[in-house]
Amino acid sequence: MSDDTEITRWALAAGRGDRDAASRFVRATQSQVWRFVGALIGPADADDLTQETYLRAMRSLPSFAARSSALTWLLGIARHVAVDHLRAIAVRPRTVPLSDRHDLPDVQRSGFDGTVALEQLLRGIEPDRRVAFVATQVVGLSYAEAAEVCGCAVGTIRSRVARAREDLVAAVNGQARPRGRFAG
């Protein structure tokens, strides 16, 4: 894995038209962007949202000024892509989902069932908390980097992560917690 300084250099060079640097930039960041949008929206849409993130990023690279690391900048774009995706879903006609009660994952098991269970639990968290949690606990950003991605103060990120943890513990224990108005 490349470090933030190298990734940022590649992004700057890509912004000046260096195709090799653009390829390196994408390869170095693609798994983190996919994990980020996959945890926010779900793995079914992660490929498309990752692609949309890079489409937007490539158009914006010439104006990237490296005021933050390129990964932080890119995850900020990914966050906007995820929000736009949720807005688009909200205006689409709704379909009636089939019952999935027969296929509930066992949260005590590891592997695939555990991954599915975590994704379901994360979807039950209010979106601002989910973004903060995923950015820091899944992608591994520092609280300061997550604050840049989310456009808020570091203290806000800390409180959102703490509340997200509380929500996850309550959900695992089967306790109902009040959900945010945008949770889904």
C-alpha positions, 0 to 999 in steps of 0.5 A: 500500500502506498502512503498518503504523500505518494498518493497525493503526488500521483493525484497532482501529476494526474491532474497535469495529464500524467496517465501513468500517475492516474493509473497508480492513483486509482490502483492505490486508492480503489479498495479504500473507496470501494470499502467506504461506499460499500459500507455506506450504501451496500456492496451491491452498489459499491462497484457503480458508486466507486466508478462514479467517484473516480469519474468525478475525481478525474474531472476534478483532478486538474483543480486538486490543490493538495490542501488535504491528502488526495485520499481524504479529498477522494473520500469526500467525493465518494461521500457526495456520490453516496449522498447523491445515490441515496437522494436518487433512490428516495425519488424512485418509485418503491417496490415491495420487497420480498420477505427475507426472514428465512435468510437472517444472518447469524451475527455470532458467526464469522465470515460471510454471515458476519459480513452480511450482518455488519452491513445490515447493522450499519444500514440501521445507523443514522447516515452521519454516524455511519459515515463517521464510523465507516471512515474511521473504523472500516477505512482507517482514516484518522478522526481529523481526516474523517472530519475533512471528508465529512466537512465537520469538526473533529469533536463531531466525528468523535461523538458520531463514532461513539454514538454509532458504536452504541447503536451497533451494540444495542442492535446486536443485543436486540435493543431498539434505539431511536433512529435518525430521520434519515436512517435506512 
